[in-house]
Amino acid sequence: MAKQTAGRDQLGAFAPKFAELNDDVLFGEVWSRTDALSLRDRSLVTVVCLLSQGLVDNSFQYHLQSAKANGITRGEIAEIITHAAFYAGWPNAWAAFHMALEVWKEDDARDEKARHQREILFPIGEPNDTYAQYFVGQSYLTMLTTAGVPIGNVTFEPGCRNNWHIHKAAKGGGQILLCTAGRGWYQEWGKQAQPLCPGDVVVILEGVKHWHGAAKDSWFTHLAVEVPGQDAANEWLEPVSGEDYENL
C-alpha cells in the first residue's frame, strides 16, 4: 500500500488523532497485513461492508478504485455487487453499480477495442492525431501503403465521424472506401445518409462533399483507398452537426 495521507490532509487540523489512526493504523498497519488476506481480498471485504451499510459515497468510490488497482476485474465487481444486493439491499446495489460503471469505464473501452481488433485483418494502429482536428471523437489510422496507391486502415470509435470534406484534383482523384468491420455511415451533401456494413464499397468522386464515420453504438473500420489524381488534395470543411448525426 502507498503511504496514506488522506486523514492528515483533510482532518489533520480538526481531528488529529482520527487522522493519525486512519493513516497510520487502518491503512498503515491493517491494510499492510497481507500474510492472511491479500490486498485484493481486503478490497473485496471492504467494498461489501460499505455496500451493506449503504455508504455508497466518495469513500466507496475510492475503495472501488483501490479494488480495481488491487486486481478485481470488471466482471468480478459486477458479480460481487449482484450477489451482495440480495443481502445489502437493491437500492444500495443500484447506487454501487453507477459508481462501478465510472471506475471500470476505461476497461470497457479497452475491451471493446480489443474485440473489434479481432474482427479485422489489419491493426487498428495509433490514434489519428495528425487529423484529429477534422474529426469528432477518436479515430485510429494505420497506413498500409504510401507508394503508388495510398491505402489507410481507418478505425472509428462509436460516435466518431470526420468533418464534411471534398477530395479535389485537377484530374482524376477521389477515394474508395472498403468497409471491413462494424457499422457506420456515409453521406453526400444534399442526400440521405446511407448505413455501411462489412462488405460495402463506396466510390467517392472528386469534388463531392461528404462525410463518413461510425454508428453511435458501434466501432467501425474501413480501408481508405486514395484514387491517384493530379494535384490531389483534401479540403476540410465544417463538422457534421450533432443534431443531424443524432437523428440518423
Solvent accessible surface area in square Angstrom, and as a share of the most:
residue,aa,sasa,rsa
1,M,95,0.43
2,A,89,0.69
3,K,169,0.72
4,Q,26,0.11
5,T,58,0.34
6,A,38,0.29
7,G,6,0.05
8,R,106,0.39
9,D,108,0.56
10,Q,142,0.63
11,L,68,0.34
12,G,21,0.20
13,A,111,0.86
14,F,180,0.75
15,A,28,0.21
16,P,87,0.55
17,K,123,0.52
18,F,118,0.49
19,A,0,0.00
20,E,67,0.30
21,L,83,0.41
22,N,29,0.15
23,D,4,0.02
24,D,56,0.29
25,V,57,0.33
26,L,77,0.38
27,F,16,0.07
28,G,38,0.37
29,E,102,0.46
30,V,54,0.31
31,W,11,0.04
32,S,58,0.38
33,R,144,0.53
34,T,70,0.41
35,D,135,0.70
36,A,88,0.68
37,L,71,0.36
38,S,49,0.32
39,L,48,0.24
40,R,79,0.29
41,D,49,0.25
42,R,30,0.11
43,S,0,0.00
44,L,55,0.27
45,V,76,0.43
46,T,30,0.18
47,V,0,0.00
48,V,49,0.28
49,C,62,0.37
50,L,27,0.13
51,L,0,0.00
52,S,59,0.38
53,Q,120,0.53
54,G,28,0.27
55,L,78,0.39
56,V,31,0.18
57,D,68,0.35
58,N,124,0.64
59,S,54,0.35
60,F,0,0.00
61,Q,55,0.24
62,Y,86,0.33
63,H,21,0.09
64,L,0,0.00
65,Q,91,0.40
66,S,20,0.13
67,A,0,0.00
68,K,56,0.24
69,A,88,0.68
70,N,32,0.17
71,G,42,0.41
72,I,2,0.01
73,T,71,0.41
74,R,113,0.41
75,G,49,0.47
76,E,63,0.28
77,I,4,0.02
78,A,38,0.30
79,E,113,0.51
80,I,26,0.13
81,I,0,0.00
82,T,56,0.33
83,H,117,0.52
84,A,7,0.05
85,A,5,0.04
86,F,149,0.62
87,Y,176,0.67
88,A,13,0.10
89,G,27,0.26
90,W,136,0.48
91,P,105,0.66
92,N,36,0.19
93,A,4,0.03
94,W,153,0.54
95,A,36,0.28
96,A,0,0.00
97,F,61,0.26
98,H,114,0.51
99,M,40,0.18
100,A,7,0.05
101,L,105,0.52
102,E,99,0.44
103,V,18,0.10
104,W,4,0.02
105,K,110,0.47
106,E,111,0.50
107,D,29,0.15
108,D,37,0.19
109,A,54,0.42
110,R,135,0.49
111,D,62,0.32
112,E,74,0.33
113,K,63,0.27
114,A,46,0.35
115,R,111,0.41
116,H,8,0.04
117,Q,58,0.26
118,R,173,0.63
119,E,113,0.51
120,I,17,0.09
121,L,158,0.79
122,F,67,0.28
123,P,74,0.47
124,I,4,0.02
125,G,29,0.28
126,E,128,0.57
127,P,60,0.38
128,N,11,0.05
129,D,106,0.55
130,T,108,0.63
131,Y,89,0.34
132,A,53,0.41
133,Q,136,0.60
134,Y,58,0.22
135,F,27,0.11
136,V,55,0.31
137,G,55,0.53
138,Q,64,0.28
139,S,3,0.02
140,Y,16,0.06
141,L,47,0.24
142,T,28,0.16
143,M,85,0.38
144,L,60,0.30
145,T,46,0.27
146,T,104,0.60
147,A,79,0.61
148,G,74,0.71
149,V,60,0.34
150,P,40,0.25
151,I,45,0.23
152,G,3,0.03
153,N,2,0.01
154,V,17,0.09
155,T,0,0.00
156,F,0,0.00
157,E,45,0.20
158,P,58,0.36
159,G,19,0.18
160,C,1,0.00
161,R,23,0.08
162,N,4,0.02
163,N,11,0.05
164,W,22,0.08
165,H,3,0.02
166,I,25,0.13
167,H,8,0.03
168,K,93,0.39
169,A,19,0.15
170,A,75,0.58
171,K,146,0.62
172,G,47,0.45
173,G,12,0.11
174,G,5,0.05
175,Q,11,0.05
176,I,51,0.26
177,L,0,0.00
178,L,62,0.31
179,C,6,0.04
180,T,52,0.30
181,A,3,0.02
182,G,16,0.16
183,R,104,0.38
184,G,2,0.02
185,W,51,0.18
186,Y,6,0.02
187,Q,37,0.17
188,E,33,0.15
189,W,149,0.52
190,G,79,0.76
191,K,127,0.54
192,Q,167,0.74
193,A,18,0.14
194,Q,84,0.37
195,P,88,0.56
196,L,1,0.00
197,C,57,0.34
198,P,77,0.48
199,G,66,0.64
200,D,53,0.28
201,V,88,0.50
202,V,9,0.05
203,V,90,0.52
204,I,2,0.01
205,L,118,0.59
206,E,70,0.32
207,G,41,0.39
208,V,39,0.22
209,K,40,0.17
210,H,0,0.00
211,W,1,0.00
212,H,7,0.03
213,G,0,0.00
214,A,0,0.00
215,A,7,0.05
216,K,89,0.38
217,D,108,0.56
218,S,17,0.11
219,W,16,0.06
220,F,0,0.00
221,T,0,0.00
222,H,1,0.00
223,L,24,0.12
224,A,9,0.07
225,V,22,0.13
226,E,54,0.24
227,V,50,0.29
228,P,84,0.53
229,G,32,0.31
230,Q,103,0.46
231,D,111,0.58
232,A,61,0.47
233,A,63,0.49
234,N,67,0.34
235,E,64,0.29
236,W,55,0.19
237,L,50,0.25
238,E,76,0.34
239,P,76,0.48
240,V,6,0.03
241,S,56,0.36
242,G,41,0.40
243,E,129,0.58
244,D,87,0.45
245,Y,3,0.01
246,E,103,0.46
247,N,112,0.57
248,L,66,0.33
